[in-house]
């Protein structure tokens, strides 16, 4: 008779793991996970190729990386509202790891995590690991508008953490930066975490407005995955009051981010024109595909980020499978509140969206 394995904590035993179908995606048009569809700057590839072999045997060093991010933000068109120091910046093995660390550091059993619905699917498992209660406020329909008054009311109950994805994945819902700051100021006992992974495609960042000395309960998450094309190397940042960044760092390992990721991030931050050009091309492609969807009266929603939702006339499962057979990956939103029956389409270059549109029109009319 087989001997049973030991049980994990009750919170983990009750948990449904977050998983994404990431296998078998090579050599296909990747419009399923909102990745950069062109790849990183050539400077990134050059920096990785030049990485000294002897450094592979040495633990990574992070000197200069935080400073490079701050310098990059300072010279951006929007700039920064106040001076940041390396103590304001946490470095993580992707923003997923930052989300986990934030909730691990600040959330406890019986606390509440407040967010919107639908939103990024990793918030709930991280909260569940800590035994937190999850209050997910639906977006306002039609249009998936941010439920501002409902969130304000929920904040009066002093949730431990408010997670805001801005613009929201998958609905593209946007919240102006001044309203983000208003929510944080109104709830000083709650940690307000703003996930800005898709901010470059939309705007609305709080960084050009915030002074973390005045709003110490707000933390901003940033990544080089969606814009600079470093998704495979896993590197993310958290920017906030040094005390908050310090507490989040206490629940992470000392060498969580590998040396190649650091090298690539430094190179990407030094080639901002490449990233800016990619973002500009995505915005052109978004305008083109939205115009085509509107012209053909395809039910869709495109508000922010490098993605949109569309509702096929035929079975979404069949359309998704047929697109994959044609070499194009998209993401089904099956089972998600408010958007069940839709497909999320990442936006790449104009040429890539033309390829998608040609295939989609044929498939959705044939099935």
VODOZA-131406 format. One record per residue: residue in one letter; z, x, y of N, C-alpha, C, CB in turn. Coordinates in steps of 0.2 Angstrom, whole numbers, padded with zeros to 4 digits, always signed. Atoms other than C-alpha are relative to their C-alpha. Glycine has a CB too. Layout:
BEGIN
AZXYZXYZXYZXY;...
//
This chain:
BEGIN
X+0000+0004-0006+0000+0000+0000+0000+0004+0006+0006-0005+0000;X+0001-0004-0006-0005+0007+0017+0007-0001+0004-0006-0003+0004;X-0006+0000-0005+0010+0012+0029-0003-0002+0007+0003+0007-0001;X+0002+0002-0006+0008+0003+0045+0002+0005+0006+0004-0007+0002;X-0001-0004-0006+0006+0013+0061+0006-0002+0005-0006+0002+0004;X-0005+0002-0005+0020+0013+0074-0003-0004+0006+0004+0006+0003;X+0002+0004-0006+0019+0000+0088+0001+0004+0006+0004-0007+0000;X-0001-0003-0007+0016+0005+0106+0005-0005+0004-0007+0000+0003;X-0004+0005-0004+0026-0003+0120-0003-0007+0000+0000+0003+0007;X+0003+0007+0001+0025-0022+0120-0005-0001+0005+0006-0004+0002;X+0005+0001-0005+0015-0021+0136-0007+0003-0002+0002+0004+0007;X+0006-0003+0002+0002-0010+0128-0003-0004-0006+0001+0007-0002;X+0002+0004+0005+0002-0021+0112-0004-0006+0002+0006-0001-0005;X+0003+0006-0002-0003-0036+0122-0006+0001+0004+0005-0003+0005;X+0006-0002-0005-0016-0026+0132-0007-0001-0004+0001+0006+0003;X+0007+0000+0002-0035-0029+0130-0003+0006+0004-0004-0006+0001;X+0002-0006-0003-0042-0012+0133-0007-0001+0004-0002+0006-0005;X+0006+0000-0004-0055-0010+0147-0005+0004-0003+0001+0002+0008;X+0006-0004+0003-0072-0004+0140-0006-0002+0003+0000-0001-0008;X+0006+0002-0003-0089-0003+0146-0006+0003-0005-0001+0004+0007;X+0005-0002+0005-0105-0001+0135-0004+0006+0003-0005-0006-0002;X+0003-0005-0003-0110+0016+0140-0004+0005-0004+0006+0005+0003;X+0004-0004+0004-0118+0023+0125-0008-0002+0000+0003-0001-0007;X+0007+0001+0001-0137+0024+0122-0004-0002+0007-0001-0006-0004;X+0003+0001-0007-0141+0024+0141-0005+0005+0002+0005-0001+0005;X+0004-0005-0002-0151+0040+0142-0007-0002+0000+0001+0006-0004;X+0007+0001+0000-0169+0039+0147-0002-0007+0001-0003+0003-0006;X+0002+0007-0002-0168+0021+0153+0001+0000+0007+0004-0005-0004;X-0002+0001-0007-0168+0014+0170+0007-0003+0001-0006-0004+0004;X-0007+0002+0000-0150+0012+0174+0002-0004+0006+0005+0007+0000;X-0002+0005-0005-0147-0003+0184+0006-0004-0002-0006-0005+0002;X-0005+0004+0003-0131-0008+0175+0007+0002+0003+0000+0001-0007;X-0007-0003-0002-0116+0003+0182+0000+0002+0007+0002+0005-0005;X-0001-0002-0007-0120+0005+0200+0000+0008+0002+0006-0003+0004;X+0000-0008-0001-0123+0024+0198-0006+0002+0005-0001+0003-0007;X+0005-0003-0004-0134+0035+0209-0006+0000-0005+0002+0007+0003;X+0005+0000+0005-0151+0033+0200-0005+0005+0001-0004-0007+0001;X+0004-0006-0001-0159+0049+0207+0003+0006-0002-0002+0000+0007;X-0003-0006+0001-0146+0062+0203+0003+0003+0006-0005+0004-0004;X-0003-0003-0006-0136+0073+0214-0005+0005+0004+0006+0004-0002;X+0004-0005-0004-0142+0086+0227-0002+0006-0004+0004+0002+0006;X+0001-0007+0004-0151+0101+0220+0005+0005+0001-0007+0002+0003;X-0005-0005-0001-0137+0111+0228+0005-0001-0005+0003-0001+0007;X-0005+0001+0006-0125+0103+0215-0002+0003-0006+0001-0007-0001;X+0002-0003+0006-0136+0108+0201+0000+0008+0000-0007-0002-0002;X+0000-0007-0001-0138+0126+0208+0007+0003-0001-0003+0002+0007;X-0007-0002+0000-0119+0127+0210+0003+0001-0007+0004-0004+0005;X-0002+0000+0007-0116+0122+0192-0003+0006-0004-0001-0007-0003;X+0003-0005+0004-0129+0134+0185+0003+0007+0002-0007+0000+0002;X-0003-0006-0002-0121+0148+0195+0007+0001-0001-0001+0001+0008;X-0008+0000+0001-0103+0144+0189+0001+0006-0005+0002-0006-0003;X-0002-0006+0004-0096+0161+0182+0003-0002-0007+0004+0004+0004;X-0003+0001+0007-0093+0160+0163+0007+0001-0001-0004+0003-0005;X-0007-0002+0001-0077+0169+0165+0005-0005+0003+0002+0007+0003;X-0004+0005-0003-0070+0155+0175+0002-0006-0004-0002-0003+0007;X-0001+0005+0005-0071+0143+0161+0007+0000-0004-0006-0001-0005;X-0006-0002+0004-0056+0151+0153+0006-0001+0005+0000+0006-0003;X-0005+0000-0005-0046+0149+0169+0002-0007+0003-0002+0004+0006;X-0002+0007-0003-0036+0133+0175-0004-0001+0007+0007-0001+0000;X+0003+0001-0006-0045+0125+0190+0004+0001+0006-0003-0007+0000;X-0003-0001-0007-0041+0129+0208-0003-0005+0005-0001+0007+0003;X+0002+0005-0005-0042+0116+0222+0000+0002+0007+0005-0006-0001;X+0000-0002-0007-0040+0126+0237-0007-0001+0004+0002+0008+0001;X+0006+0001-0004-0053+0121+0250-0003-0007-0001-0005+0005-0002;X+0003+0007+0001-0058+0104+0242+0002-0005+0004+0001-0002-0008;X-0002+0005-0005-0047+0093+0252-0002+0001+0007+0008+0000+0000;X+0003-0001-0007-0052+0102+0268-0007-0001+0000+0002+0008+0001;X+0007+0002+0000-0070+0100+0263-0001-0007+0001-0004+0003-0006;X+0001+0008+0000-0068+0081+0261+0002-0002+0008+0004-0003-0005;X-0002+0002-0007-0059+0080+0278-0005+0002+0005+0007+0003+0002;X+0005-0002-0005-0072+0090+0287-0006-0004-0001-0002+0008-0002;X+0006+0005+0001-0086+0079+0279+0002-0006+0004-0001-0001-0007;X-0001+0006-0003-0077+0064+0286+0000+0000+0007+0007-0003-0003;X+0000-0001-0007-0074+0071+0303-0006+0000+0003+0004+0007+0001;X+0006+0000-0003-0092+0074+0306-0005-0006-0001-0004+0007-0002;X+0004+0006+0002-0098+0058+0299-0001-0004+0007+0003-0005-0005;X+0001+0004-0006-0105+0045+0312+0006-0004+0003-0006-0004-0001;X-0005+0005-0002-0090+0034+0312+0006+0005+0001+0002-0004-0006;X-0005-0004-0002-0078+0049+0312+0007-0002-0003+0001+0001+0007;X-0007+0002+0002-0059+0048+0309+0004-0002+0006+0004+0006-0004;X-0004+0002-0006-0046+0039+0320+0006+0005+0002+0003-0007-0002;X-0005-0004-0001-0033+0052+0318-0001+0007-0005+0007-0003-0002;X+0001-0006+0004-0031+0070+0311+0003-0001-0007+0004+0006+0004;X-0002-0001+0007-0030+0072+0292+0002+0007-0002-0005-0004-0004;X-0002-0006+0003-0022+0086+0283-0001+0000-0007+0007+0003+0002;X+0000+0001+0007-0023+0091+0265+0005-0004-0003+0000+0007-0003;X-0005+0004+0003-0007+0082+0262-0002-0007+0000+0006+0001+0004;X+0002+0007+0000-0016+0066+0266-0005-0002-0006-0003-0001+0007;X+0005+0001+0005-0028+0068+0251+0002+0002-0007-0006+0005+0002;X-0002-0001+0007-0025+0066+0233-0007+0001-0004+0004-0005-0003;X+0006-0002+0004-0038+0073+0220+0001-0003-0007-0002+0007+0000;X-0001+0004+0006-0041+0063+0204-0006+0001-0005+0002-0007+0001;X+0006+0000+0005-0052+0063+0188-0003-0006+0000+0003+0002-0007;X+0003+0007-0001-0062+0049+0195+0004-0005+0003-0003-0003-0006;X-0004+0005-0003-0056+0034+0205+0004-0004-0005-0004-0004+0005;X-0003+0003+0005-0052+0026+0189+0007+0003-0002-0004+0000-0007;X-0007-0003+0001-0038+0039+0186+0004-0001+0006-0001+0007-0001;X-0004+0002-0006-0032+0036+0204+0003-0007+0000-0005+0001+0007;X-0002+0007+0001-0031+0017+0201+0006+0000-0005-0006-0004-0002;X-0005-0001+0005-0021+0021+0186+0007+0003+0002-0002+0003-0007;X-0005-0003-0003-0010+0033+0195+0004-0004+0005-0002+0007+0003;X-0003+0004-0006-0006+0022+0210+0004-0006-0004-0006-0003+0004;X-0004+0006+0004-0001+0007+0198+0006+0003-0004-0005-0004-0004;X-0005-0003+0004+0009+0019+0187+0006+0002+0005-0003+0006-0004;X-0005-0002-0004+0018+0026+0202+0004-0005+0004-0003+0005+0005;X-0003+0005-0005+0022+0010+0212+0001-0007-0004-0005-0001+0005;X-0001+0006+0003+0021-0004+0199+0005+0000-0006-0007-0003-0003;X-0005+0000+0006+0035-0009+0187+0000-0007-0003+0007+0002+0003;X+0000+0006+0003+0038-0023+0175+0003-0005+0004+0004+0001-0007;X-0002+0005-0004+0040-0039+0184-0002+0000+0007+0008+0000+0000;X+0003+0000-0007+0032-0034+0200-0007-0003-0001-0001+0008+0002;X+0006+0003-0001+0016-0042+0206-0006+0004+0003+0001-0007+0004;X+0006-0003-0003-0001-0035+0208-0005-0006+0003-0004+0004-0005;X+0004+0005-0003-0011-0046+0220-0007+0003+0001+0003-0002+0007;X+0007-0002-0001-0030-0045+0221-0004-0007+0000-0003+0004-0006;X+0004+0005+0000-0045-0056+0222-0004-0001-0007-0006+0000+0005;X+0003+0001+0006-0056-0064+0208-0007-0003+0001+0004-0004-0005;X+0000-0006+0005-0068-0059+0201+0000+0007+0004-0006+0000-0004;X+0000-0007-0003-0066-0040+0205-0001+0005-0005+0007+0001+0005;X+0001-0006+0005-0067-0023+0197+0005-0001-0006+0002+0007+0003;X-0003+0001+0006-0061-0025+0179+0006+0004-0002-0004-0001-0005;X-0005-0005+0002-0049-0010+0178+0006-0001+0003-0003+0007+0001;X-0006+0001-0003-0036-0016+0190+0005-0004-0005-0001-0004+0006;X-0004+0004+0004-0029-0029+0178+0003+0004-0006-0004-0006-0003;X-0003-0004+0005-0027-0017+0163+0005+0005+0002-0005+0004-0004;X-0005-0005-0002-0018-0004+0173+0006-0004+0002-0003+0003+0006;X-0006+0003-0002-0006-0017+0180+0003-0003-0007-0002-0007+0004;X-0003+0002+0006-0004-0024+0162+0004+0005-0004-0005-0003-0005;X-0003-0005+0003+0001-0007+0156+0007+0001+0002-0004+0007+0001;X-0007-0001-0003+0016-0007+0168+0004-0007-0001-0001+0001+0007;X-0004+0006+0001+0021-0025+0163+0000-0004+0007+0007+0001-0002;X+0000+0004-0006+0016-0032+0180-0003-0006-0001-0004+0004+0006;X+0003+0007+0000+0011-0050+0184-0006+0001+0004+0005-0005+0003;X+0007+0000-0004-0007-0052+0191-0001-0006+0003-0006+0003-0005;X+0002+0006-0003-0011-0064+0204-0007+0001+0003+0005-0002+0006;X+0007-0001-0002-0030-0065+0206-0002-0006+0004-0004+0001-0006;X+0002+0005-0004-0035-0076+0221-0008-0001+0000+0003+0001+0007;X+0008+0001+0000-0053-0084+0219-0003+0001+0007-0001-0006-0003;X+0004+0000-0006-0066-0080+0232-0002-0007+0002-0006+0004-0001;X+0001+0007-0003-0070-0095+0243-0008-0001-0001+0001+0000+0007;X+0007+0002+0001-0086-0104+0238-0002-0006+0005-0001-0003-0007;X+0005-0005+0003-0100-0105+0242+0000+0006+0004-0007-0003+0001;X+0001-0007-0004-0104-0087+0247+0005+0005-0002+0000-0001+0007;X-0004-0005+0002-0090-0078+0238+0004+0003+0006-0003+0005-0004;X-0004-0003-0006-0080-0076+0255+0007+0002-0002+0000-0006+0005;X-0007-0003+0001-0064-0066+0256+0005-0006+0001+0001+0006+0004;X-0004+0005-0001-0050-0078+0254+0006+0002+0004+0003-0003-0007;X-0004-0003-0004-0041-0072+0269+0007-0004+0001-0003+0001+0007;X-0006+0004-0001-0028-0086+0272+0004+0000-0007-0002-0007+0002;X-0003+0000+0007-0024-0087+0253+0004+0007-0001-0004-0002-0005;X-0003-0007+0001-0021-0068+0253+0006+0001+0005-0005+0005+0001;X-0006-0001-0004-0010-0069+0268+0006-0004-0002-0002-0003+0007;X-0005+0004+0003+0000-0083+0260+0004+0003-0006-0002-0007-0002;X-0002-0004+0006+0002-0073+0244+0004+0006+0002-0005+0002-0005;X-0004-0006-0002+0008-0058+0254+0007-0002+0002-0004+0004+0006;X-0007+0002-0002+0023-0068+0260+0005+0001-0005-0001-0007+0003;X-0005+0000+0005+0030-0067+0243+0001+0008-0002-0004-0003-0006;X-0001-0007+0001+0030-0048+0244-0002+0003-0006+0007+0002+0001;X+0002-0003+0006+0019-0042+0230+0001+0008+0000-0007-0002-0002;X+0000-0007+0000+0021-0024+0225-0006+0004+0003+0003+0003-0007;X+0006-0003-0002+0003-0020+0227-0005-0005+0001-0002+0005-0006;X+0006+0004-0002-0012-0028+0235-0006+0005-0001+0000-0003+0007;X+0006-0004+0001-0029-0021+0228-0006-0004+0003-0001+0001-0008;X+0006+0003-0003-0044-0024+0238-0006+0005-0001+0001+0000+0008;X+0006-0003+0001-0061-0019+0233-0005-0002+0005-0003-0001-0007;X+0003+0002-0006-0071-0018+0249-0006+0005+0001+0005+0000+0006;X+0002+0007+0003-0085-0022+0247+0001-0001-0007-0008-0001+0001;X-0003+0002+0007-0080-0031+0231-0006+0001-0005+0003-0007+0000;X+0004+0000+0006-0088-0027+0215+0003-0005-0005+0000+0008-0004;X+0007+0000+0000-0096-0037+0208-0003-0005+0006-0003-0003-0006;X+0003+0005-0004-0098-0050+0222-0003+0002+0007+0005-0006+0001;X+0002-0003-0007-0101-0039+0237+0003-0002+0006-0008-0001+0001;X-0004+0003-0005-0088-0048+0247+0002+0005+0005+0006-0004-0003;X-0002-0005-0005-0084-0039+0263+0006-0002+0004-0006+0002+0005;X-0006+0001-0004-0068-0038+0273+0000+0005+0006+0006+0000-0004;X+0000-0005-0006-0069-0031+0291+0006+0005+0000-0001-0004+0006;X-0006-0005+0000-0058-0015+0293+0006-0003+0004-0003+0006+0003;X-0005+0002-0004-0048-0023+0307+0004-0005-0004-0002-0003+0006;X-0004+0005+0004-0043-0037+0295+0004+0003-0006-0005-0006-0003;X-0004-0004+0005-0038-0025+0281+0006+0003+0003-0005+0006-0003;X-0006-0003-0004-0027-0016+0294+0005-0006+0002-0002+0004+0006;X-0004+0006-0002-0020-0033+0299+0004-0002-0006-0004-0006+0003;X-0004+0002+0006-0015-0037+0281+0005+0005-0002-0005-0001-0006;X-0005-0006+0002-0007-0020+0278+0006-0001+0005-0003+0007+0001;X-0005+0000-0005+0003-0022+0295+0005-0006-0001-0003+0000+0007;X-0004+0006+0001+0009-0039+0290+0004+0000-0006-0005-0006+0000;X-0003-0001+0006+0015-0033+0273+0003+0007-0001-0004-0003-0006;X-0002-0007+0000+0025-0017+0276+0003+0002-0007+0004+0002+0005;X-0003-0001+0006+0034-0019+0259-0005+0000-0006+0005-0005-0001;X+0005+0000+0005+0018-0020+0249-0005+0006+0001-0004-0006+0000;X+0005-0006+0000+0006-0005+0245-0007-0003+0000+0001+0005-0006;X+0007+0003-0001-0011-0010+0251-0005+0005-0002-0002-0003+0007;X+0005-0005+0003-0025-0001+0241-0007-0002+0001+0002+0002-0007;X+0006+0003-0002-0042-0002+0248-0005+0005-0004-0002+0001+0007;X+0004-0004+0004-0055+0004+0235-0007-0001+0004-0001-0004-0007;X+0006-0001-0004-0070+0010+0246-0006+0003-0004+0002+0003+0006;X+0006-0004+0004-0082+0016+0232-0007-0002+0003+0001-0002-0007;X+0006+0002-0002-0096+0006+0239-0001+0000+0008-0002-0006-0003;X+0000+0000-0007-0092+0008+0258-0006+0003+0003+0006+0003+0003;X+0006-0003-0004-0107+0019+0262-0006-0004+0000-0002+0007-0004;X+0006+0005+0000-0119+0005+0258+0001-0006+0004-0002-0002-0007;X-0001+0006-0004-0111-0007+0269+0004+0001+0007+0005-0005-0004;X-0005-0001-0006-0098+0000+0282+0006-0003-0002-0003-0003+0006;X-0007+0003+0001-0081-0008+0284+0006+0005-0002-0001-0006-0005;X-0006-0005+0001-0071+0008+0281+0006-0001+0005-0003+0007-0001;X-0005+0000-0005-0054+0008+0288+0002+0007+0003+0007-0002-0004;X-0001-0007-0002-0054+0027+0290-0002+0002+0008-0004+0005-0004;X+0001-0001-0007-0062+0027+0307+0005-0004+0005-0007-0003+0002;X-0005+0004-0004-0048+0015+0313+0007+0002-0001-0001-0007-0001;X-0007+0000+0002-0032+0020+0304+0004+0006+0002+0000-0001-0007;X-0005-0006-0001-0017+0031+0309+0005-0001-0006+0003+0000+0007;X-0005+0001+0005-0007+0033+0293+0007+0000+0002-0002+0005-0006;X-0007+0000-0002+0008+0036+0303+0002-0007+0002+0001+0005+0006;X-0001+0007-0002+0007+0018+0310+0000-0005-0006-0005-0002+0005;X+0001+0005+0006+0001+0010+0293+0001+0005-0006-0007-0003+0000;X-0002-0005+0005+0010+0021+0280-0001-0003-0007+0007+0003+0000;X+0000+0004+0007+0008+0007+0266-0007-0001-0002+0004-0006+0001;X+0007+0001+0001-0011+0008+0266-0003+0007-0003-0004-0002+0006;X+0004-0006+0004-0021+0020+0253-0007-0002-0001+0004+0001-0006;X+0007+0001+0001-0039+0022+0253-0003+0004-0006-0004+0002+0007;X+0003-0004+0006-0049+0027+0237-0008+0001+0002+0000-0005-0006;X+0007-0002-0001-0066+0036+0239-0002+0004-0006+0000+0004+0006;X+0003-0003+0006-0078+0043+0226-0006+0004+0002-0001-0005-0006;X+0006-0003-0001-0093+0054+0225-0005-0002-0006+0000+0008+0000;X+0004+0002+0006-0100+0045+0210-0006-0005+0002+0004-0004-0005;X+0005+0005-0002-0110+0031+0218-0005+0002+0005+0003-0007+0003;X+0005-0003-0005-0118+0040+0232-0003+0007-0001+0003+0000+0007;X+0002-0007+0001-0118+0058+0229-0002+0002-0008+0006+0005+0001;X+0002-0001+0007-0122+0056+0210+0004+0004-0004-0007+0003+0001;X-0004-0004+0004-0107+0064+0202+0004-0004-0005+0005+0004+0005;X-0004+0004+0004-0102+0050+0191+0002+0003-0007-0004-0006-0002;X-0001-0003+0007-0103+0061+0175+0005+0005+0001-0006+0003-0002;X-0005-0005-0001-0091+0074+0182+0007-0003+0002-0002+0005+0005;X-0007+0003-0001-0077+0062+0187+0004+0003+0005+0004-0001-0007;X-0004-0003-0006-0070+0066+0204+0001-0006+0005-0003+0006+0003;X-0002+0005-0005-0061+0054+0216+0005+0002+0004+0001-0007-0004;X-0005-0001-0005-0050+0054+0231+0004-0006+0002-0003+0004+0006;X-0005+0005-0003-0035+0045+0238+0002+0002+0006+0006-0002-0005;X-0002-0002-0006-0032+0046+0256+0005-0005+0003-0006+0000+0005;X-0005+0004-0002-0016+0040+0264+0006+0004+0003+0003-0005-0005;X-0006-0003-0003+0001+0044+0271+0002+0006-0005+0006-0005+0002;X-0002-0005+0004+0007+0061+0264+0006-0002-0005+0002+0006+0003;X-0006+0002+0005+0023+0053+0256-0003-0005-0006+0005-0004+0004;X+0003+0004+0005+0012+0040+0247-0004+0004-0005-0004-0006+0003;X+0005-0005+0004-0001+0053+0241+0005+0004-0005-0004+0004+0005;X-0005-0004+0004+0014+0064+0235+0002-0004-0006+0006+0002+0004;X-0003+0004+0006+0021+0049+0224-0005-0001-0005+0003-0006+0003;X+0006+0001+0005+0004+0046+0216-0001+0006-0004-0006-0003+0004;X+0001-0006+0004+0002+0064+0212+0005+0002-0005-0001+0005+0005;X-0006-0002+0005+0019+0065+0203-0002-0003-0007+0006-0003+0003;X+0001+0003+0007+0012+0054+0189-0007+0002-0003+0000-0008+0000;X+0006-0002+0003-0004+0064+0186+0001+0007-0002-0006+0000+0006;X+0000-0007+0002-0007+0081+0177-0002+0005+0005-0004+0001-0006;X+0002-0005-0005-0008+0097+0186-0007+0002+0000+0005+0006-0001;X+0006-0003+0000-0025+0101+0181-0005-0006-0003-0001+0006-0005;X+0004+0005+0002-0033+0084+0179-0008+0000+0001+0003-0007+0002;X+0007-0001-0002-0049+0088+0188-0003+0007-0002-0001-0001+0008;X+0003-0006+0003-0060+0101+0180-0004+0004+0005-0004-0001-0006;X+0003-0004-0004-0067+0116+0188-0008-0001+0002+0000+0007-0002;X+0007+0001-0002-0085+0111+0187-0001-0006+0005-0004-0002-0007;X+0000+0006-0005-0081+0094+0196+0002+0003+0007+0005-0005-0003;X-0002-0003-0007-0073+0104+0210-0006+0004+0003+0006+0005-0001;X+0006-0003-0002-0088+0115+0211-0006-0004+0003-0003+0005-0005;X+0005+0005-0001-0100+0101+0211+0002-0004+0007-0001-0005-0005;X-0002+0004-0006-0090+0091+0224+0000+0004+0006+0008-0002-0001;X+0000-0004-0006-0089+0106+0236-0008+0000+0002+0002+0007-0001;X+0007+0000-0002-0108+0107+0235-0003-0006+0003-0004+0002-0006;X+0002+0006-0002-0111+0089+0237+0002-0002+0007+0002-0006-0005;X-0003+0001-0006-0100+0088+0252-0003+0004+0006+0008+0001+0000;X+0004-0004-0004-0110+0102+0260-0007-0002+0001+0000+0007-0002;X+0007+0002-0001-0126+0093+0258+0000-0008+0001-0004+0001-0007;X-0001+0007-0001-0122+0076+0266-0007-0003+0002+0004-0001+0006;X+0006+0003-0001-0140+0074+0272-0004-0003-0006-0005+0005+0004;X+0003+0003+0006-0146+0072+0254+0003-0007-0002+0001+0005-0006;X-0003+0006+0002-0133+0059+0251-0002-0006+0005+0008+0000+0000;X+0002+0005-0005-0137+0050+0267-0007-0003-0001+0000+0003+0007;X+0007+0002+0001-0156+0050+0263+0000-0005-0006-0004+0006-0002;X-0001+0004+0006-0151+0042+0246+0002-0007+0002+0004+0003-0006;X-0002+0007-0002-0141+0028+0254-0005-0003+0004+0007+0001+0004;X+0006+0003-0004-0155+0025+0266-0005-0003-0004-0003+0005+0005;X+0005+0002+0005-0167+0023+0252+0002-0006-0004-0002+0005-0005;X-0002+0006+0003-0156+0011+0243+0000-0006+0004+0008+0001-0003;X+0000+0006-0004-0154+0000+0258-0007-0003+0001+0003+0002+0007;X+0007+0002+0000-0173+0000+0260-0002-0004-0006-0005+0006+0001;X+0001+0003+0006-0174-0005+0242+0003-0007-0001+0002+0004-0006;X-0004+0007+0000-0161-0019+0244-0004-0005+0004+0007+0001+0002;X+0004+0004-0004-0171-0026+0258-0006-0003-0003-0002+0003+0007;X+0007+0002+0003-0187-0026+0248+0002-0005-0006-0003+0006-0003;X-0002+0004+0006-0179-0034+0232+0002-0007+0002+0004+0003-0005;X-0002+0006-0003-0170-0047+0242-0005-0004+0003+0006+0001+0005;X+0006+0004-0003-0186-0052+0251-0004-0003-0006-0004+0005+0004;X+0004+0003+0006-0195-0054+0234+0004-0006-0003-0001+0006-0005;X-0003+0005+0004-0181-0064+0226+0000-0006+0004+0008+0002-0001;X+0000+0005-0005-0180-0075+0242-0007-0004-0001+0002+0002+0007;X+0007+0003+0000-0199-0078+0242-0001-0004-0007-0005+0006+0000;X+0001+0004+0006-0199-0083+0223+0005-0005-0002+0000+0006-0005;X-0005+0005+0001-0184-0094+0225+0005+0002-0006-0003-0007+0000;X-0005-0002+0006-0173-0084+0212+0007-0001+0003-0002+0007-0002;X-0007+0001-0002-0155-0089+0214+0003+0007+0000+0004-0005-0004;X-0003-0007+0000-0146-0073+0219+0005+0000+0006-0005+0005+0002;X-0005-0001-0005-0132-0066+0230+0001+0007+0001+0007-0003-0002;X-0001-0007-0002-0132-0050+0239+0003+0001+0007-0008+0003+0001;X-0004+0000-0006-0119-0046+0252+0002+0007+0002+0007-0004-0001;X-0002-0007-0002-0113-0028+0251+0000+0004-0006+0007+0000+0003;X+0001-0005+0006-0114-0012+0240-0007+0001-0002+0005-0003-0006;X+0006-0001+0002-0128-0006+0230-0002-0004-0006-0001+0008-0002;X+0001+0005+0006-0129-0021+0218-0001-0007+0003+0006+0001-0005;X+0000+0007-0002-0133-0039+0219+0001-0004-0007-0007-0002+0003;X+0000+0004+0006-0131-0054+0207-0006-0005+0000+0007-0005+0001;X+0005+0005+0000-0145-0065+0201+0001-0005-0006-0007+0003+0000;X-0001+0005+0005-0145-0081+0190-0007-0001-0003+0003-0006+0003;X+0007+0001+0003-0160-0081+0178-0001-0007-0002-0001+0004-0007;X+0002+0007+0002-0169-0097+0174+0001-0001-0007-0007-0002+0002;X-0001+0000+0007-0168-0093+0156+0007+0003-0002-0005+0004-0004;X-0007-0003+0002-0153-0087+0145+0001+0007+0003+0000+0000-0008;X-0002-0007-0003-0145-0072+0154+0000+0005-0006+0006+0000+0004;X+0000-0005+0005-0142-0064+0137-0007+0002-0003+0004-0003-0006;X+0007-0002+0002-0160-0065+0132-0004+0004+0005-0004-0007-0002;X+0003-0004-0006-0166-0059+0149+0003+0007+0000+0001-0003+0007;X-0003-0007+0000-0154-0044+0148-0003+0004-0006+0008+0000-0001;X+0003-0003+0006-0160-0040+0130-0007+0002+0001+0001-0004-0006;X+0007-0001-0001-0178-0041+0135-0001+0006+0005-0004-0006+0002;X+0000-0005-0005-0175-0030+0150+0001+0007-0003+0004-0001+0006;X-0002-0006+0003-0167-0017+0139-0006+0002-0005+0006-0001-0004;X+0006-0001+0004-0182-0018+0127-0005+0003+0004-0002-0006-0004;X+0005-0003-0004-0193-0014+0142+0003+0006+0004-0001-0005+0005;X-0002-0006-0003-0182+0001+0146+0004+0000+0006-0005+0005+0001;X-0004+0001-0006-0171-0007+0160+0006-0003-0002-0004-0004+0005;X-0007+0002+0002-0152-0009+0159+0002-0004+0006+0004+0006-0001;X-0004+0004-0005-0143-0023+0169+0006-0002-0003-0005-0006+0002;X-0006+0001+0003-0126-0029+0167+0002-0008+0000+0006+0003+0004;X-0002+0007+0000-0121-0047+0161+0007-0001+0003-0001-0002-0007;X-0006+0002-0002-0107-0055+0170+0003-0006-0004-0001-0003+0008;X-0002+0005+0004-0104-0067+0156+0008+0000-0001-0003+0001-0007;X-0007+0001+0001-0086-0074+0155+0004+0001+0007+0003+0004-0005;X-0003-0001-0006-0082-0069+0173+0001-0006+0004-0003+0006+0004;X-0001+0006-0004-0074-0082+0184-0005+0000+0006+0007-0001+0003;X+0004+0002-0005-0086-0090+0197-0007+0003-0001+0002+0003+0006;X+0006-0003+0001-0101-0079+0191-0003+0000-0007+0000+0007+0003;X+0002+0001+0007-0103-0083+0173-0007-0002+0000+0005-0004-0004;X+0007+0002+0000-0121-0084+0169-0005+0004+0004-0001-0007+0002;X+0004-0004-0004-0127-0071+0181-0001+0007-0003+0003+0001+0007;X+0001-0007+0002-0133-0053+0179+0001+0004+0007-0008+0001-0002;X+0000-0005-0006-0128-0039+0191-0005+0005-0001+0008+0003+0000;X+0005-0005+0000-0142-0028+0196+0002+0005+0005-0007-0003+0002;X-0001-0005-0005-0139-0011+0203-0006+0001+0004+0003+0007-0004;X+0005-0001-0004-0150-0006+0217-0002+0008+0000+0000-0003+0007;X+0002-0007+0000-0160+0011+0215-0005+0001+0006-0003+0002-0007;X+0005-0002-0005-0175+0017+0224-0005-0006+0001-0004+0006-0001;X+0005+0005+0000-0189+0005+0230-0005+0000-0006-0004+0001+0007;X+0004+0000+0006-0200+0011+0216+0003-0002-0006-0002+0008-0001;X-0003+0002+0006-0187+0008+0203+0001-0008+0001+0007+0003+0000;X-0001+0008+0000-0184-0010+0210-0007-0003-0001+0003-0002+0007;X+0007+0003+0001-0203-0013+0210-0001+0000-0008-0005+0004+0003;X+0000+0000+0008-0202-0008+0191+0004-0006-0003+0002+0007-0003;X-0004+0006+0003-0188-0020+0188-0003-0007+0002+0007+0001+0004;X+0002+0006-0002-0195-0034+0198-0007-0002-0004-0002+0000+0007;X+0006+0001+0004-0212-0033+0188+0002-0002-0007-0005+0006+0000;X-0002+0001+0006-0203-0033+0172+0004-0007+0000+0004+0005-0003;X-0004+0006+0000-0191-0047+0177-0004-0006+0000+0005+0001+0005;X+0004+0006-0001-0204-0059+0183-0003-0002-0007-0005+0001+0005;X+0003+0002+0006-0213-0058+0166+0005-0002-0005-0004+0007-0003;X-0005+0002+0005-0198-0059+0156+0003-0007+0001+0006+0005-0001;X-0004+0007-0002-0189-0074+0165-0005-0006-0001+0003+0001+0006;X+0005+0006+0001-0205-0084+0164-0002-0001-0007-0006+0001+0004;X+0003+0001+0006-0209-0081+0146+0006-0002-0005-0002+0007-0003;X-0005+0001+0005-0192-0083+0137+0001-0007-0001+0006+0004+0002;
//
